[in-house]
Amino acid sequence: MIGSLLAQVESLKDAASSAGQTQDSLILGEQFYFFTVVIMWLIHAGFMSYETGIARKKNALATAMKNILTIAVVTPTFYYFGWWIYNCNQPGLPIGPNSSDFTAAACQGGIPWSDAFGPNLTNNINLVFFLAFLLFSWTTASIMSGAIIERARLSAYLLLACMLGSVVWILDAAWGWSAGGWLTLRFGFHDSIASGVVHGVAGAFTLGVLFNLGPRIGKYTREGLARQFRPHNLHMTLLGLMLIFTGFYAFYAACLVISSTAFPGWANIYLSPTTLGTIAMIITMGFAGGFTGGYFASRGDPFWTVSGGLAGVISVSAGADVYAPTLGYLIAMASAAMVVYAGNWIEKSVRVDDAVGAVAVHGVAGFLGMLWVGVFAAGYPTGVNNVDSSIGGQLIGMATFLPLGFLTGYYMSWVMKKLNILRVPVEVEFMGLDIAEYEPNLYLPEVAVVDEQIVEPDGTPVEAHIVLRTARDEVVS
Amino acid sequence: MPAIINSAPDCVVHKEGANPDDLADFILQDNYADCAGFGTFMPGSTYGEDGSGAESIYMIVTWVGIVVMIVVLVAWVVLENRRLLAAMVGARETPPGHVPQPGGVGEDR
């Protein structure tokens, strides 16, 4: 009798201890994701500085405002339907009966009227985990923002940002960046830190938009040769990239699942084991390799050297949970070099005016990242079904993401173009967006549009206003 | 003082005064002892429940937020379009060769 009572007491103690450990783990997770969210804000400070520095003086404020207002529109749209898309659509599109059951446990945390989406003492994770994903959404939308500067309307960008940041990327994340996604469960698709899920898809979407948006006035000569617009502040651009890099460490960390009561305490988004040190190591080796590849491929060009670092990291992200450091270094170096060539090809041969090289740096590197996992990291059981990662699974993921991103961006911007709400009028583009969009008396008089120079395809710098006025007149006539 | 709108869910009770046992940090006060979820206008939930879904008032508040969000997006398009058209007309009325300068005064604006 006494023995039985003692056993019951011990059992209750164990249960209490276990519940306490679980609660401690949840609170640790809450703090962890909170700080990743705080540090990830640096990515957006970085995007703003990066793009504003690239822009010409007459468009600097409009460029910066666009980045800040990304937060104003992607946040509510992601709250009202983005998180629902992630939580409720992992098996596929909600087109069949009962495929999006609001009462299912997986959906409960994602619907905006759930009480798990507000103050709730039994749920320390849902809101802060949502916020980590929200910051990913801002990042995804910001990838597009730089490519379309100096001629896209602010409102057009904001609508496109809502589509990319709150629908497109989170749908592909539901399919291929979750433990229950159909790409993961059926094909072992493996993209642990979102090479393709975030960067590749955003690059494809951006390319679709750029086809409809067209180049900036004066970007190409009558013969189709590319001119170069000089960044008005390259130091600001480089600082912006360094801020992005700093924030990327938090981005990487936030892609992991933390549980202090289980060994090894960390898992990737598919709930397969890894460690925080592993991904931190790979991101650092990725930067090293990427800077090196970018430098040599561009023959020391500062923009492409630093962008090469970003491309390098993106290219190793998909396998960052399993890659050996040396492999990360080599893959990043080779990928960054490829991205430099891809960027020049897109600008000069395809004649797509991507002001910051986003399609190459994010799109090309993102899809390369998915491919490299199939080549160099096949055989790792991924997800709760433990399906091995493979080249076939990676190719299926790529074949899913490319049309999802590109076609959505293309057709949405095509509709906006038809409605004449995609691009600013020629006159506004010529005089600068800052004057049209904001109070003109913002700068000192010495900050003058006519002082800017443009670099002809043969490398000759000329006064910008001469070239631009001619190009504008050609567009108007 | 009575609340203008009592937005707390039913699981929040209102007891007069404080209990000396429930004032220390990290100890749940009696008023919230039954609550798990207790956001404004939310249905509220109690410990042991899995969480609850939509109820009328919170559903309405949520849909008001969604409608406001859509209105804001449309307004952004409309207002910017007006501003850009005005700037375009202004630019066409300026003499040929004149480029408006930021920071200028008088005719330069």
Interface residues (C-beta under 8 A of the other chain):
Chain A: K57 K58 V73 P76 T77 Y80 F102 T103 A105 Q108 I111 P112 W113 S114 D115 A116 G118 P119 N120 L121 T122 N123 R153 L154 S155 A156 L158 L159 C162 I421 V424 P425 E427 V428 F430 M431 G432 D434 I435 A436 E437 P440 N441 L442 Y443 L444 P445 V447 A448 V449 V450 H465 R469
Chain B: L28 Y32 C35 A36 G37 F38 G39 T40 M42 P43 G44 S45 Y47 D50 G51 S52 G53 A54 E55 Y58 M59 T62 G65 I66 M69 V72 L73 W76 V77 L79 E80 N81 R83 L84 L85 A87 M88 A91 R92 G97 V99 P100 Q101 P102 G103 G104 V105 R109
